[in-house]
Amino acid sequence: SLSANGSSRNRRKKMNSRPFGFWFCCLFLGLTLATVPDNFPYESHGFDELAYWRQLLLKNVKWFKMDLTYATRESCVKYSSWNSSLNECMYVNKIEVCCLALKGDTSPTPWQANEFENSHDFVNFLSDPVNRRLLTGKTELVVAMYFSSPRVSEVSPILTDYFYRLGQAVNEYKLNIHTIENEHYLATLKQKCVQGLCTEKEQFVYNFGFDGGADLVDIGWRDVPEECKTGFPESRLQYRFVEPSDQNEIQTSLGNFMDPSCKKPKDMSVVTSVRVTCNQEPEMFQVFAAPFSPDEFIKNTNQRLNEDAVRAFNQIKQDINTMVVVRIDSDSVSHLELLPLGDANVSTSNFSVEIGNNMGEATGLSLSGDLALLQYENNFEVYQIASATEAKQVFTLKHDKSTLASEIVQSTDGLHVVMVTLQTDNAITVELAEINASQATLTQKAISVVDFGFSGMTLQGADISAITNPKDSTRILASVVISSLDTSTDKPQIYMAQADISKTESTITVT
């Protein structure tokens, strides 16, 4: 959702209140998408909705990277299922925090502005009979826990309660789960217990034997070629390539490591896993990593997409069981491709066409109904996807500003584009424009200049998601994320905004 429901405190009630169609789509995807092979080097990252974890488990995903962060009392009460009976609160940097939020390092920690799930929800998810059957098999589920700002090093009641409840659930239900925590909480706890200073709960956590991450080494995907030249660290059991996000980055890390000239650990027989932690869907990762997997499905599916693609992005069109992919080849030519989901016998896409004639590289894709909006720096193309094997251009649109991100939305009073644009004075705007399909024109209807405080910042990227307001179909709700780099500290900054837009007015809230 684009905004949190502050009046609801029960997470399960929130999820059950979603329309039947939502859960039908989830079931449909879970039944039709191909599963990940057992030996596939994929670790999911950035999926903060536990309902989606179940879908990943059903797809045979075995490695998960879970980001946790302390959240303020107000955030815990207003946006999650937490209440004061669950655990003690504490102060970090003079800020009262009360729960652990399943939020990544791009969230505005420790303050949250949208609903989130917390560590109690995670333990309840593992304990749920519906999910337990997926967690008691022969294959071990590995959950690597990373704690975002404020960093975790001290023994705290919140962390102790979390690990205590997690350990009890694993013991009670005989869950085959291996957890890794490498933010020094367990190391500090060990020192405390060895000195005989631990409480009963702390002693249980220490005796349980949670993994402190000593055998795991993280290697940035950009660093893999250099590691191959100088030699990988010895005496480690697990190697993880961190967060490549597109085909070139994924293939760079896997390709260099699998090259015979790479100086791997001398005794690879003791290495338990080499994997890639990635924000991509497992299906897209399979496409990108196809040349390096021994599994026949991956080797024989979508080969042509991998032969000549420098960069790609995609959306899933559920009603025709198709992945809509935009790929940019080595000659900077953009292609629109339609690929079937879950068909192991398909070696090429169902449909492919060159797009963006004289417009430069495509930079964005969004879907609404049977329409696909293709974004370029100063232009748009609209394609109609008639079926899983056919797409045709219906018109192009000119735009006089540099477009950072866009989303196509069909409301009751017309077809619209919501855009994040960059002005000539480097101001960021959120705009609503109406598409006149018969005349192929784009008419600006509402615009808001968003003050993200970009003085001394270098803009790195933007993303937008938009829907029709369920309470007023003439209005559009949009969620915007802007990433930048503070040039004085060389640290990334994330800004978020929510927009409520009509043809005549707009309201922007910035976090």
JOUR-V256356 format. One record per residue. N is the residue number from 0. OMEGA is omega in radians with two decimals (NA if undefined). D_CENTER is the distance of its C-alpha to the mean C-alpha in Angstrom with 2 decimals. Layout:
# JOUR-V256356
n & omega & d_center
N & OMEGA & D_CENTER
N & OMEGA & D_CENTER
This chain:
# JOUR-V256356
n & omega & d_center
0 & -3.09 & 15.02
1 & 3.08 & 15.79
2 & -3.06 & 18.12
3 & 3.06 & 18.82
4 & -3.02 & 21.83
5 & -3.08 & 23.85
6 & -3.09 & 26.71
7 & -3.12 & 24.97
8 & -3.04 & 24.70
9 & -3.05 & 24.12
10 & -3.10 & 20.56
11 & 3.10 & 21.92
12 & 3.13 & 24.00
13 & -3.08 & 21.14
14 & -3.13 & 19.32
15 & -3.12 & 22.67
16 & 3.14 & 23.47
17 & -3.07 & 20.99
18 & -3.11 & 23.03
19 & -3.10 & 24.06
20 & 3.14 & 22.50
21 & -3.09 & 18.94
22 & 3.07 & 19.74
23 & 3.11 & 21.73
24 & 3.12 & 18.88
25 & 3.12 & 16.76
26 & -3.13 & 19.93
27 & 3.14 & 20.57
28 & -3.13 & 17.32
29 & -3.11 & 17.81
30 & -2.99 & 21.36
31 & -3.06 & 21.00
32 & -3.12 & 18.07
33 & 3.14 & 19.32
34 & 3.12 & 18.64
35 & 3.10 & 17.62
36 & -3.07 & 20.92
37 & -3.08 & 21.94
38 & -3.06 & 22.23
39 & -2.98 & 18.94
40 & -3.04 & 17.38
41 & 3.02 & 13.70
42 & -3.10 & 11.79
43 & 3.13 & 8.40
44 & 3.04 & 6.26
45 & 3.11 & 3.88
46 & -3.00 & 5.11
47 & 3.11 & 7.76
48 & -3.10 & 9.91
49 & 3.08 & 12.60
50 & 3.12 & 13.88
51 & 3.06 & 11.04
52 & -3.14 & 11.85
53 & 3.10 & 15.22
54 & 3.11 & 14.18
55 & 3.09 & 12.58
56 & 3.11 & 15.86
57 & 3.08 & 17.89
58 & 3.08 & 16.44
59 & 3.02 & 17.84
60 & -3.05 & 14.81
61 & -3.12 & 16.66
62 & 3.13 & 14.63
63 & 2.98 & 11.90
64 & -3.04 & 10.91
65 & 3.10 & 10.98
66 & 3.11 & 11.14
67 & 3.08 & 14.07
68 & 3.01 & 16.10
69 & 3.07 & 19.48
70 & -3.11 & 19.82
71 & 3.11 & 23.10
72 & -3.11 & 25.52
73 & 3.13 & 25.17
74 & -3.10 & 21.37
75 & -3.10 & 21.75
76 & -3.00 & 24.57
77 & -2.96 & 23.38
78 & 3.13 & 19.76
79 & -3.10 & 19.67
80 & -3.07 & 22.10
81 & 2.94 & 23.62
82 & -2.97 & 27.36
83 & 3.13 & 29.97
84 & -3.01 & 31.27
85 & 3.13 & 28.25
86 & 3.11 & 28.65
87 & 2.99 & 30.22
88 & -3.14 & 28.82
89 & 3.13 & 29.31
90 & 3.04 & 29.41
91 & -3.10 & 27.28
92 & 3.11 & 28.65
93 & 3.10 & 30.77
94 & 3.13 & 27.84
95 & 3.10 & 27.99
96 & -2.99 & 24.84
97 & -3.13 & 24.86
98 & 3.08 & 21.68
99 & -3.11 & 18.55
100 & 3.02 & 15.40
101 & -3.13 & 12.12
102 & -3.09 & 10.46
103 & -3.05 & 9.08
104 & 3.05 & 11.41
105 & 3.14 & 10.58
106 & -3.08 & 12.02
107 & -3.07 & 15.80
108 & -0.05 & 17.06
109 & 3.14 & 19.30
110 & 3.11 & 19.63
111 & -3.10 & 17.23
112 & 3.13 & 17.74
113 & -3.13 & 15.86
114 & -3.12 & 16.11
115 & 3.04 & 14.20
116 & -3.06 & 14.96
117 & -3.06 & 16.93
118 & 3.07 & 18.31
119 & 3.08 & 21.13
120 & -3.14 & 18.92
121 & 3.12 & 17.38
122 & 3.09 & 20.97
123 & 3.09 & 22.07
124 & 3.12 & 19.39
125 & -3.07 & 20.78
126 & -3.10 & 24.28
127 & -3.13 & 24.02
128 & -3.14 & 26.42
129 & -3.10 & 24.16
130 & -3.04 & 21.54
131 & -3.10 & 24.13
132 & 3.10 & 25.41
133 & -3.00 & 22.14
134 & -3.10 & 22.47
135 & -3.12 & 26.16
136 & -3.10 & 26.50
137 & -3.11 & 27.70
138 & -3.08 & 24.36
139 & 3.02 & 22.92
140 & -3.13 & 19.43
141 & 3.09 & 18.20
142 & 3.10 & 15.98
143 & -3.05 & 15.66
144 & 3.11 & 15.52
145 & -3.07 & 14.94
146 & 3.14 & 16.33
147 & -3.09 & 15.47
148 & -0.10 & 18.37
149 & -3.08 & 21.05
150 & -3.08 & 21.25
151 & 3.02 & 22.64
152 & -3.10 & 25.94
153 & 3.05 & 28.49
154 & -3.08 & 29.28
155 & 3.12 & 28.30
156 & -3.13 & 29.12
157 & 3.14 & 25.56
158 & -3.14 & 24.28
159 & 3.12 & 27.45
160 & 3.14 & 27.18
161 & -3.12 & 23.63
162 & 3.11 & 24.69
163 & -3.14 & 27.96
164 & 3.11 & 26.49
165 & 3.13 & 24.04
166 & 3.11 & 27.00
167 & 3.13 & 29.21
168 & 3.13 & 26.86
169 & 3.14 & 26.57
170 & -3.04 & 30.36
171 & -3.05 & 31.27
172 & 3.11 & 29.26
173 & -3.12 & 29.48
174 & 3.14 & 25.76
175 & -3.06 & 24.99
176 & 3.05 & 22.21
177 & -3.11 & 22.13
178 & 3.14 & 20.43
179 & 3.09 & 20.17
180 & -3.04 & 20.44
181 & -3.13 & 21.23
182 & 2.92 & 21.58
183 & 3.07 & 25.35
184 & -3.09 & 25.75
185 & 3.11 & 27.20
186 & 3.11 & 29.40
187 & 3.11 & 30.79
188 & 3.13 & 31.35
189 & 3.13 & 33.30
190 & -3.11 & 35.59
191 & -3.09 & 36.28
192 & 3.10 & 37.10
193 & 3.11 & 39.25
194 & 3.12 & 41.30
195 & -3.05 & 41.76
196 & -3.05 & 40.05
197 & 2.99 & 37.27
198 & -3.13 & 37.25
199 & 3.12 & 37.24
200 & -3.13 & 33.51
201 & 3.13 & 32.79
202 & 3.10 & 35.22
203 & -3.13 & 33.47
204 & -3.13 & 30.10
205 & -3.11 & 31.95
206 & -3.09 & 33.90
207 & 3.09 & 30.93
208 & 3.05 & 29.84
209 & -3.10 & 26.14
210 & 3.11 & 24.93
211 & 3.04 & 24.88
212 & -3.09 & 23.06
213 & -3.09 & 26.26
214 & -3.10 & 25.81
215 & 3.07 & 22.27
216 & 3.09 & 21.95
217 & 3.12 & 18.86
218 & 3.09 & 19.51
219 & -3.06 & 17.62
220 & 3.12 & 17.30
221 & -3.05 & 19.82
222 & -3.10 & 22.21
223 & 3.12 & 22.58
224 & -3.14 & 25.49
225 & 3.10 & 27.31
226 & 3.12 & 26.87
227 & 3.13 & 28.34
228 & -3.04 & 31.29
229 & -3.13 & 32.06
230 & -3.14 & 31.10
231 & 3.10 & 28.31
232 & 3.13 & 28.91
233 & 3.04 & 31.25
234 & 3.01 & 31.45
235 & -3.11 & 27.74
236 & -3.09 & 26.56
237 & 3.09 & 22.85
238 & -3.09 & 21.29
239 & 3.10 & 17.62
240 & -2.87 & 16.44
241 & 2.81 & 13.69
242 & 2.84 & 10.64
243 & -2.99 & 12.21
244 & 3.10 & 10.13
245 & -3.04 & 12.86
246 & -3.11 & 15.91
247 & -3.10 & 18.27
248 & 3.13 & 16.33
249 & -3.10 & 15.66
250 & 3.06 & 19.28
251 & -3.10 & 20.62
252 & -3.12 & 19.51
253 & -3.10 & 20.52
254 & 3.13 & 23.53
255 & -3.10 & 25.01
256 & -3.07 & 24.73
257 & 3.08 & 26.34
258 & -3.12 & 29.05
259 & -3.10 & 32.41
260 & -3.11 & 33.15
261 & -3.14 & 30.21
262 & 3.14 & 31.69
263 & 3.04 & 29.79
264 & -3.04 & 30.92
265 & -3.13 & 34.53
266 & -3.13 & 34.10
267 & -3.11 & 31.00
268 & -3.13 & 32.46
269 & 3.13 & 31.31
270 & -3.08 & 27.68
271 & 3.12 & 25.68
272 & 2.90 & 22.37
273 & -3.02 & 20.88
274 & -3.12 & 17.18
275 & 3.06 & 14.16
276 & -2.87 & 11.00
277 & 3.10 & 8.24
278 & 3.13 & 4.60
279 & 2.95 & 6.72
280 & -3.14 & 8.06
281 & 3.13 & 11.14
282 & -3.13 & 13.47
283 & 3.09 & 12.50
284 & 3.10 & 12.61
285 & 3.13 & 15.96
286 & -3.08 & 17.22
287 & -3.06 & 16.54
288 & -3.01 & 17.95
289 & -3.07 & 20.80
290 & -3.00 & 23.70
291 & -3.13 & 23.09
292 & 3.12 & 22.82
293 & -3.06 & 26.09
294 & -3.06 & 25.04
295 & -3.14 & 27.02
296 & -3.08 & 24.35
297 & -3.12 & 22.11
298 & -3.01 & 25.20
299 & -3.10 & 26.63
300 & 2.97 & 23.76
301 & -3.11 & 22.99
302 & -3.04 & 24.99
303 & 3.09 & 25.94
304 & -3.07 & 22.44
305 & -3.04 & 22.22
306 & -2.98 & 25.75
307 & -3.14 & 25.45
308 & 3.08 & 21.95
309 & -3.11 & 21.05
310 & 3.14 & 17.79
311 & 3.00 & 16.01
312 & -2.97 & 13.40
313 & 2.95 & 13.47
314 & 3.10 & 13.49
315 & 3.06 & 14.78
316 & -2.93 & 18.18
317 & -2.98 & 18.82
318 & 3.09 & 22.53
319 & 3.04 & 23.57
320 & -3.00 & 21.15
321 & 3.00 & 20.14
322 & 3.09 & 17.36
323 & -3.01 & 18.19
324 & 2.93 & 17.59
325 & 3.11 & 18.73
326 & 3.10 & 19.78
327 & -3.07 & 21.86
328 & -3.05 & 24.56
329 & 3.08 & 26.51
330 & 3.14 & 28.96
331 & 3.06 & 26.37
332 & -3.13 & 27.00
333 & -3.14 & 24.24
334 & 2.99 & 24.17
335 & -3.08 & 22.94
336 & 3.02 & 22.52
337 & -3.10 & 22.42
338 & 3.12 & 21.46
339 & 3.09 & 22.24
340 & 2.98 & 19.84
341 & 3.13 & 21.25
342 & -3.04 & 24.49
343 & -3.05 & 25.37
344 & -3.09 & 28.51
345 & -3.11 & 27.22
346 & 3.10 & 27.59
347 & 3.08 & 26.86
348 & 3.10 & 25.10
349 & -3.06 & 27.02
350 & 3.09 & 27.27
351 & 3.12 & 26.88
352 & 3.03 & 28.29
353 & -3.10 & 28.40
354 & 3.02 & 27.19
355 & 3.13 & 27.61
356 & 3.14 & 31.29
357 & 3.13 & 32.30
358 & -3.07 & 29.10
359 & -3.13 & 27.31
360 & 3.01 & 23.87
361 & -3.11 & 21.42
362 & -3.13 & 18.55
363 & 3.14 & 16.72
364 & 3.00 & 16.68
365 & -3.09 & 16.63
366 & 2.98 & 18.43
367 & -3.06 & 20.85
368 & 3.12 & 23.32
369 & -3.13 & 24.87
370 & 3.05 & 24.16
371 & 3.08 & 21.73
372 & 3.11 & 21.61
373 & -3.04 & 21.45
374 & 2.98 & 21.19
375 & -3.03 & 23.36
376 & -3.10 & 24.43
377 & -3.11 & 27.39
378 & 2.97 & 27.33
379 & 2.90 & 25.63
380 & 3.04 & 26.40
381 & 3.08 & 26.23
382 & 3.01 & 26.39
383 & 3.12 & 27.37
384 & -3.04 & 25.88
385 & -3.13 & 28.93
386 & 3.13 & 27.91
387 & -3.10 & 25.91
388 & -3.06 & 28.46
389 & 3.01 & 29.24
390 & -3.13 & 27.87
391 & 3.12 & 30.16
392 & 3.11 & 30.08
393 & 3.01 & 31.57
394 & 3.03 & 31.73
395 & -3.09 & 30.52
396 & 3.07 & 30.13
397 & 3.07 & 31.08
398 & -2.98 & 29.46
399 & 3.12 & 31.18
400 & 3.11 & 28.31
401 & -3.06 & 25.52
402 & 3.12 & 22.38
403 & -3.13 & 19.07
404 & -3.10 & 16.94
405 & 3.11 & 18.26
406 & 3.09 & 17.97
407 & -3.09 & 20.86
408 & 3.04 & 22.09
409 & 3.09 & 25.19
410 & -3.08 & 27.10
411 & -3.12 & 30.59
412 & 3.02 & 32.24
413 & 3.14 & 30.71
414 & -3.02 & 27.95
415 & 2.95 & 25.98
416 & 3.00 & 23.54
417 & -3.00 & 21.60
418 & 2.87 & 21.12
419 & -3.05 & 20.15
420 & 3.12 & 23.10
421 & -3.13 & 24.73
422 & -3.14 & 28.43
423 & 3.11 & 31.22
424 & 3.12 & 31.45
425 & 3.03 & 27.72
426 & 3.11 & 27.10
427 & 3.11 & 23.81
428 & 2.93 & 24.42
429 & -3.03 & 22.82
430 & 2.96 & 25.06
431 & 3.10 & 25.94
432 & -3.14 & 27.99
433 & 3.12 & 29.81
434 & 2.98 & 30.19
435 & -3.01 & 33.74
436 & -3.08 & 33.34
437 & -3.13 & 37.10
438 & -3.14 & 37.59
439 & 3.11 & 34.19
440 & -3.13 & 33.94
441 & -3.07 & 31.34
442 & 3.13 & 32.80
443 & -3.11 & 31.31
444 & 3.13 & 31.55
445 & -3.12 & 29.89
446 & 3.06 & 28.51
447 & 3.03 & 27.40
448 & -3.05 & 27.33
449 & -3.14 & 24.57
450 & 3.12 & 25.71
451 & 3.12 & 22.79
452 & -3.00 & 25.38
453 & 3.08 & 24.87
454 & -3.13 & 28.18
455 & -3.10 & 27.84
456 & 2.99 & 24.23
457 & -3.12 & 22.91
458 & -3.13 & 20.38
459 & -3.11 & 17.38
460 & 3.14 & 15.19
461 & 3.08 & 14.43
462 & -3.13 & 12.34
463 & 3.02 & 13.84
464 & -3.05 & 13.65
465 & 3.08 & 17.11
466 & 3.01 & 19.16
467 & 3.12 & 22.84
468 & -3.09 & 23.94
469 & -3.14 & 24.91
470 & -3.12 & 27.90
471 & -3.00 & 29.17
472 & 3.08 & 28.39
473 & -3.12 & 29.88
474 & -3.11 & 27.17
475 & 3.07 & 23.55
476 & -3.14 & 20.71
477 & 3.06 & 18.08
478 & -3.04 & 15.20
479 & 3.05 & 14.97
480 & 3.11 & 13.08
481 & 3.07 & 15.22
482 & -3.13 & 14.83
483 & 3.14 & 18.17
484 & 3.07 & 20.19
485 & -3.04 & 23.17
486 & -3.13 & 25.92
487 & -3.10 & 28.18
488 & -3.10 & 25.96
489 & 3.12 & 23.51
490 & 3.13 & 20.65
491 & 3.08 & 17.46
492 & 3.13 & 17.49
493 & 3.09 & 14.98
494 & 3.13 & 16.66
495 & 3.11 & 15.72
496 & 3.02 & 18.13
497 & -3.08 & 18.94
498 & 3.02 & 21.57
499 & -2.89 & 24.11
500 & 2.90 & 26.00
501 & -3.12 & 29.13
502 & -3.03 & 31.46
503 & -3.08 & 33.52
504 & 3.07 & 31.45
505 & 3.09 & 28.07
506 & -3.11 & 26.85
507 & 3.03 & 24.16
508 & -3.06 & 22.87
509 & 3.03 & 21.29
510 & NA & 19.59
